[in-house]
């Protein structure tokens, strides 16, 4: 940002160069704003200052809205979101904003680390259990994958896998940390696996999100 400001102060700078440096400033400001907002959100979650607004959520409808949005965002990279949803309407009692943010972050992450022109799969199943049934969402993409040594730390703050730094993939390193905290807020759990495909240069990476279908106010995942 400092470099761009210095260049904009040059006398006789062309309009094209001015526009270029203004674009740099805009992009960097947006990234800094995102970083600050993510840090504030994490601070609230870690200090237990976030309140839960419970409501009945139509999960299929929520996912369909995300499908339309991400298919538009991913068009240039040739990605597509492929859904495997239950035929019957699946509803859960949870916090809509938190659930939406979890799915946004996971889908954004999948898009960043997917091979061009590949599908991203989202499968939703229901697990009947006592005392509360569970909903399981499995998001799988094909790309560079996550090494076994990095998987235990993938949800840590500011932790970015080696592929992100090598390929200059933008991000704050806070998205998956936010996901982990929000999942815990909803009394759920999340795990990740990354397995080689037939193409040894690619891996299928899956994030498996498990949520109670009815929120347990006691703060622990039922079952």
Order of alpha helices (4+ residues) and beta strands (2+ residues): alpha-alpha-beta-alpha-beta-beta-alpha-beta-beta-alpha-alpha-alpha-beta-beta
